[in-house]
């Protein structure tokens, strides 16, 4: 029987694999990570039900790290909402740059539905109204900005057709409100296809606009 010396045993003993070193995030990377995680939680639960503890836990950091970047839940929420407001408004502003009024209406509707489809969490954050957000930092403010752009388009169209251009603001609010509420409904059902939804919105809005009475009055009651 061959005797194995102690030195041989030592040489044959498997060497444990070195543990991979954990890559440390830069301050910018950590901030972006926290914003992304918070965006998802705010979308799932809303502002009130979201806690800094959960954000920190999902990011695998301590609570002080979150406070260091944003000062608290309110600051973090404000950053998330501001980003979504700008992202959605940029999309719609870009869509309202070319085409006739009917094409512009379809582009705006389709752009909103595409945003809902691609950025569902962001849209849920926007439509969950929070008492912290003012009139300049939520979904309503975005739609109001869009309505002002549509107002200019309608004012020119009204002048051409002999309607009072002062009513363009009223009609723009009505049109944008119709698209926005339909978008919130479509967020949950996701059918029919967004292109079909946009086409039906335009069908209702455009065919209604194309047969406007210049001076509508209340319907006579018998």
Secondary structure, DSSP 8 states (H G I E B T S, - for coil): -----HHHHHHHS-------------HHHHHHHHHHHHHHHHHHHHHHH--HHHHHHHHTS-HHHHHHHHSSHHHHHHHHHHHHHHHHHHHHHHHTTSS-HHHHHHHHHHHHHHHHHH-HHHHHHHHS--TT--TTSSHHHHHHHHHHHHHHHHHHHHHHHT--GGGHHHHHHHHHHHHHHHHHHHHHH--S-HHHHHHHHHHHHHHHHTT--TT-------
